[in-house]
């Protein structure tokens, strides 16, 4: 039986964790578990307490690199999955289980990951996605903490634009979650490494993360001095950059806000909702982020493939821009009564949503999948990694989520030979959409097929009514509620944006490898295409 004394003892263990006394908290947890083992009748209260202790052990393992605590916490969760999911709820359980699994990742430095070890991170990411999918009814603070851990998982797989979005969404809530600020800074440092670009504003944003973490009431006291040391280091870097570039370190936030306020409503929408294709726009909403100016070419990038890949990136940006604009027009409809009235539909009382507004999202959904498949083709062309041909020597169609086939014909070793952060990120994104990899978003592929080749009905109410049985003769109709369709399109356009960034970083990385040491090179200067408003 779970007594008040046992509950008080478990609460005291959590207080020790919060105070940073990790060794004592672990020792008391082991003793506490010995007491729990003597309980024969294991009801809901037993598993509630067991889950709390297991979670505390996982926290000890994460915060102090305590291997024994991490292993014990994971073992408790893994051996009691069903019971813990029942008493905690699926979202809370998978959140805790993901935290436990994160302690078992064998490679600490993301840059040391291979196309074999990345599978550990893929499994972890899938667990957090599952927790996130079940979290809609949970408290704001829990959702925020889950978002941070999901973002950390994405960051470790170089999916930096997505990770930064989740950190920013969390920080906007005004909750005291120091891990969100610290890991946002870590993501910006990583962005600098894999993008081969930086700005003084980026350094200031990194500093902001450590400043906010240092004043948090939820960090162990000994961590404050570490963050203050980081702030001092970054201040030195900023001072050197300012001296070299002639900038100032004053009123930066006020100027950024002024520039943001001067942007169009559409561009504000793009920046607020993390839908820009601008490296600067990933972390700053100033005037420098007013256009989608992502390019592959940068200092030191060489290779005959650069211009063809820039052509592909132009295409991705063009199509993404259309998908994004259709999304904006759906969310913020303009006065288009004349267009809406040009098509009359027979009233069949079947709850199907028809007309130009919903077709905008249906079209945008197809566009995003088309971009992803074109990225897959570019990977195959750049590295000559087309999947094995079908019978008769005919080449299969290339699909982003499935062309990798790493366990066929030594392809995993082939990909290992061309590994880069951008390529690993693209593989991680592809696993989200791959059912065979446990991808939590694999049903998007079914929706895409429904949009392209079958009937996909978007309806308003919880269940589509069909008074006249209009759907009776058509097989394999997909029914999706409107708000669910819009929600998941919002997710799809985010991973499409992430894939475009990762594509650019992948090609840029390859271009850096092509550079020969001590051999001077002449680069062709590329200019942004200009459009004339005058009629031809």
GIBELTA-V240633 format. One record per helix or strand of 3 or more residues. SS is the DSSP state (helix for helix, strand for strand). FROM is the first residue (numbers start at 0). TO is the last residue. If there is no record, write none. Layout:
# GIBELTA-V240633
[[SS | FROM | TO] [SS | FROM | TO]]
This chain:
# GIBELTA-V240633
[[helix | 3 | 18] [helix | 21 | 36] [helix | 43 | 63] [helix | 66 | 78] [helix | 80 | 87] [helix | 89 | 101] [helix | 109 | 111] [helix | 117 | 132] [helix | 139 | 155] [helix | 159 | 171] [helix | 177 | 194] [helix | 199 | 213] [helix | 222 | 244] [helix | 251 | 260] [helix | 264 | 271] [helix | 279 | 281] [helix | 286 | 288] [helix | 304 | 330] [helix | 336 | 339] [helix | 355 | 382] [helix | 390 | 392] [helix | 410 | 416] [helix | 420 | 431] [helix | 434 | 436] [helix | 442 | 452] [strand | 455 | 458] [strand | 477 | 480] [helix | 481 | 513]]
